[in-house]
Amino acid sequence: MTTRLSLFNSPLLLGFDQFERTLDRISKNSAEGYPPYNIEQIGEDGLRITLAVAGFTMDDLTVQTEDNQLVIRGRQTDDKSRIYMHRGIAARQFQRSFVLAEGIEVVGATLDNGLLHVDLKRPIPEPKVRTIAIQQPAGGQEGGSSARTIDVTPEQGR
């Protein structure tokens, strides 16, 4: 029996169970090698996934988002009228999944010269600062005040 060591079992990392499940799903999908793909950054907030799908038409491909995953499927229908002397181009079906971070939006997809391009837009996060009021327990009155405010804004000028 092997004990699995979790990356997220630190008491300092709260609420990261979903990330751990996502990493498990990614590691299972990463064993697939077909079709090959590239991921590139396009501009400041754009990404492009390019898959090599030679021999597939637009009707053979589907691009869908399912929860927080981008799922690309390819299924070619066999043309019974063709007689192959040699068949070296793969005509197998595939499914390739990419886990999307919160807020990533699929902008569109194009098929050009055997390459399927899927464009994504990544939102640029704005820093969130919130002040939390510190309350005193109902029974005690330390220092005369019942609530104090601590500002959690980052130091400026660093």
C-alpha positions as a Markdown table, in Angstrom:
| # | Residue | x | y | z |
|---|---|---|---|---|
| 1 | Met | 0.0 | 0.0 | 0.0 |
| 2 | Thr | 1.4 | 3.4 | -1.0 |
| 3 | Thr | 0.7 | 6.5 | 0.9 |
| 4 | Arg | 0.1 | 9.5 | -1.3 |
| 5 | Leu | 1.8 | 12.7 | -0.2 |
| 6 | Ser | -0.4 | 15.7 | -0.9 |
| 7 | Leu | 1.0 | 19.0 | -1.9 |
| 8 | Phe | -1.9 | 20.8 | -0.3 |
| 9 | Asn | -2.0 | 19.2 | 3.2 |
| 10 | Ser | -0.3 | 22.2 | 4.8 |
| 11 | Pro | -2.4 | 24.0 | 7.5 |
| 12 | Leu | -1.5 | 27.2 | 5.7 |
| 13 | Leu | -3.3 | 26.2 | 2.5 |
| 14 | Leu | -7.0 | 26.3 | 3.2 |
| 15 | Gly | -9.7 | 25.4 | 0.7 |
| 16 | Phe | -7.3 | 24.0 | -2.0 |
| 17 | Asp | -9.0 | 20.5 | -2.3 |
| 18 | Gln | -10.4 | 21.5 | -5.7 |
| 19 | Phe | -6.9 | 22.3 | -7.0 |
| 20 | Glu | -5.7 | 18.9 | -5.8 |
| 21 | Arg | -8.5 | 17.1 | -7.7 |
| 22 | Thr | -7.7 | 19.2 | -10.8 |
| 23 | Leu | -4.0 | 18.2 | -10.6 |
| 24 | Asp | -5.0 | 14.6 | -10.4 |
| 25 | Arg | -7.2 | 14.9 | -13.5 |
| 26 | Ile | -4.4 | 16.7 | -15.4 |
| 27 | Ser | -1.8 | 14.0 | -14.6 |
| 28 | Lys | -4.2 | 11.4 | -15.9 |
| 29 | Asn | -4.8 | 13.3 | -19.2 |
| 30 | Ser | -1.1 | 14.2 | -19.7 |
| 31 | Ala | -0.2 | 10.6 | -20.7 |
| 32 | Glu | -2.0 | 11.1 | -24.0 |
| 33 | Gly | 0.3 | 12.3 | -26.8 |
| 34 | Tyr | -2.2 | 12.7 | -29.7 |
| 35 | Pro | -2.8 | 15.2 | -31.2 |
| 36 | Pro | 0.3 | 17.3 | -30.5 |
| 37 | Tyr | -0.4 | 20.8 | -29.4 |
| 38 | Asn | 1.2 | 24.2 | -28.6 |
| 39 | Ile | 0.1 | 26.8 | -26.1 |
| 40 | Glu | 1.3 | 30.4 | -26.7 |
| 41 | Gln | 0.7 | 33.8 | -25.2 |
| 42 | Ile | -1.0 | 36.2 | -27.5 |
| 43 | Gly | -0.8 | 39.8 | -26.2 |
| 44 | Glu | -1.0 | 40.7 | -22.6 |
| 45 | Asp | -4.2 | 38.8 | -21.8 |
| 46 | Gly | -4.6 | 36.3 | -24.6 |
| 47 | Leu | -3.6 | 32.6 | -25.0 |
| 48 | Arg | -3.8 | 30.4 | -28.0 |
| 49 | Ile | -3.9 | 26.6 | -28.0 |
| 50 | Thr | -3.0 | 25.1 | -31.4 |
| 51 | Leu | -3.6 | 21.4 | -32.1 |
| 52 | Ala | -2.2 | 19.5 | -35.2 |
| 53 | Val | -5.3 | 17.9 | -36.6 |
| 54 | Ala | -4.3 | 17.0 | -40.2 |
| 55 | Gly | -7.0 | 15.2 | -42.1 |
| 56 | Phe | -9.9 | 16.5 | -39.8 |
| 57 | Thr | -12.5 | 18.8 | -41.2 |
| 58 | Met | -14.6 | 21.3 | -39.2 |
| 59 | Asp | -17.4 | 18.7 | -39.1 |
| 60 | Asp | -15.1 | 16.2 | -37.5 |
| 61 | Leu | -14.1 | 18.5 | -34.6 |
| 62 | Thr | -16.0 | 19.8 | -31.6 |
| 63 | Val | -14.7 | 22.4 | -29.1 |
| 64 | Gln | -16.7 | 22.6 | -25.8 |
| 65 | Thr | -16.3 | 24.0 | -22.3 |
| 66 | Glu | -17.5 | 21.6 | -19.6 |
| 67 | Asp | -17.4 | 23.2 | -16.2 |
| 68 | Asn | -13.8 | 24.5 | -15.9 |
| 69 | Gln | -12.4 | 22.4 | -18.8 |
| 70 | Leu | -11.9 | 23.0 | -22.4 |
| 71 | Val | -12.6 | 19.7 | -24.2 |
| 72 | Ile | -11.6 | 19.2 | -27.9 |
| 73 | Arg | -12.8 | 16.1 | -29.6 |
| 74 | Gly | -12.1 | 14.7 | -33.1 |
| 75 | Arg | -13.9 | 11.9 | -34.8 |
| 76 | Gln | -13.4 | 11.1 | -38.5 |
| 77 | Thr | -16.0 | 9.1 | -40.4 |
| 78 | Asp | -14.4 | 6.4 | -42.5 |
| 79 | Asp | -14.9 | 7.0 | -46.2 |
| 80 | Lys | -15.8 | 3.6 | -47.5 |
| 81 | Ser | -15.3 | 4.7 | -51.1 |
| 82 | Arg | -11.6 | 5.1 | -50.7 |
| 83 | Ile | -9.2 | 2.3 | -51.4 |
| 84 | Tyr | -5.8 | 2.8 | -49.7 |
| 85 | Met | -2.6 | 1.3 | -51.1 |
| 86 | His | -0.9 | 2.6 | -47.9 |
| 87 | Arg | -2.5 | 4.3 | -45.0 |
| 88 | Gly | 0.1 | 6.2 | -42.9 |
| 89 | Ile | -2.0 | 9.2 | -41.8 |
| 90 | Ala | -3.7 | 8.5 | -38.5 |
| 91 | Ala | -7.5 | 8.7 | -38.6 |
| 92 | Arg | -8.2 | 7.9 | -35.0 |
| 93 | Gln | -10.6 | 9.7 | -32.8 |
| 94 | Phe | -9.2 | 11.8 | -29.9 |
| 95 | Gln | -10.2 | 13.8 | -26.9 |
| 96 | Arg | -7.9 | 16.5 | -25.5 |
| 97 | Ser | -8.8 | 18.3 | -22.3 |
| 98 | Phe | -7.4 | 21.5 | -20.8 |
| 99 | Val | -8.3 | 22.7 | -17.3 |
| 100 | Leu | -9.1 | 26.4 | -17.3 |
| 101 | Ala | -8.5 | 28.7 | -14.5 |
| 102 | Glu | -11.3 | 30.8 | -13.0 |
| 103 | Gly | -12.4 | 33.5 | -15.4 |
| 104 | Ile | -10.6 | 32.3 | -18.6 |
| 105 | Glu | -13.0 | 32.8 | -21.5 |
| 106 | Val | -12.9 | 30.9 | -24.8 |
| 107 | Val | -13.0 | 33.6 | -27.5 |
| 108 | Gly | -13.2 | 31.4 | -30.6 |
| 109 | Ala | -11.7 | 28.6 | -32.7 |
| 110 | Thr | -10.4 | 28.5 | -36.3 |
| 111 | Leu | -9.2 | 25.6 | -38.5 |
| 112 | Asp | -6.4 | 26.6 | -40.9 |
| 113 | Asn | -4.2 | 24.2 | -42.9 |
| 114 | Gly | -4.6 | 21.3 | -40.5 |
| 115 | Leu | -4.1 | 23.4 | -37.4 |
| 116 | Leu | -7.0 | 24.0 | -35.0 |
| 117 | His | -6.5 | 27.3 | -33.1 |
| 118 | Val | -8.5 | 28.0 | -29.9 |
| 119 | Asp | -8.2 | 31.5 | -28.6 |
| 120 | Leu | -8.6 | 32.3 | -24.9 |
| 121 | Lys | -8.8 | 35.5 | -23.0 |
| 122 | Arg | -7.3 | 35.6 | -19.5 |
| 123 | Pro | -8.7 | 38.3 | -17.2 |
| 124 | Ile | -6.0 | 40.5 | -15.5 |
| 125 | Pro | -6.8 | 40.2 | -11.8 |
| 126 | Glu | -7.2 | 43.4 | -9.9 |
| 127 | Pro | -5.8 | 43.3 | -6.3 |
| 128 | Lys | -8.6 | 43.1 | -3.7 |
| 129 | Val | -8.1 | 44.7 | -0.4 |
| 130 | Arg | -10.6 | 44.4 | 2.4 |
| 131 | Thr | -10.5 | 45.7 | 6.0 |
| 132 | Ile | -11.7 | 43.2 | 8.6 |
| 133 | Ala | -13.2 | 44.6 | 11.9 |
| 134 | Ile | -11.9 | 42.8 | 15.0 |
| 135 | Gln | -14.7 | 42.2 | 17.5 |
| 136 | Gln | -14.3 | 41.7 | 21.2 |
| 137 | Pro | -15.9 | 38.7 | 22.9 |
| 138 | Ala | -19.3 | 39.4 | 24.3 |
| 139 | Gly | -18.2 | 39.1 | 28.0 |
| 140 | Gly | -15.1 | 41.3 | 28.2 |
| 141 | Gln | -14.2 | 44.9 | 27.8 |
| 142 | Glu | -10.5 | 45.3 | 27.2 |
| 143 | Gly | -9.3 | 48.8 | 26.6 |
| 144 | Gly | -12.7 | 50.3 | 26.6 |
| 145 | Ser | -13.5 | 49.8 | 22.9 |
| 146 | Ser | -15.7 | 47.0 | 21.6 |
| 147 | Ala | -14.3 | 46.9 | 18.0 |
| 148 | Arg | -11.0 | 47.8 | 16.4 |
| 149 | Thr | -10.2 | 47.9 | 12.7 |
| 150 | Ile | -6.9 | 46.6 | 11.3 |
| 151 | Asp | -6.1 | 47.7 | 7.7 |
| 152 | Val | -4.8 | 44.8 | 5.6 |
| 153 | Thr | -3.6 | 46.9 | 2.7 |
| 154 | Pro | -0.1 | 46.1 | 1.4 |
| 155 | Glu | 2.6 | 48.5 | 2.3 |
| 156 | Gln | 3.3 | 51.1 | -0.4 |
| 157 | Gly | 6.7 | 52.0 | -1.7 |
| 158 | Arg | 8.1 | 48.5 | -1.6 |
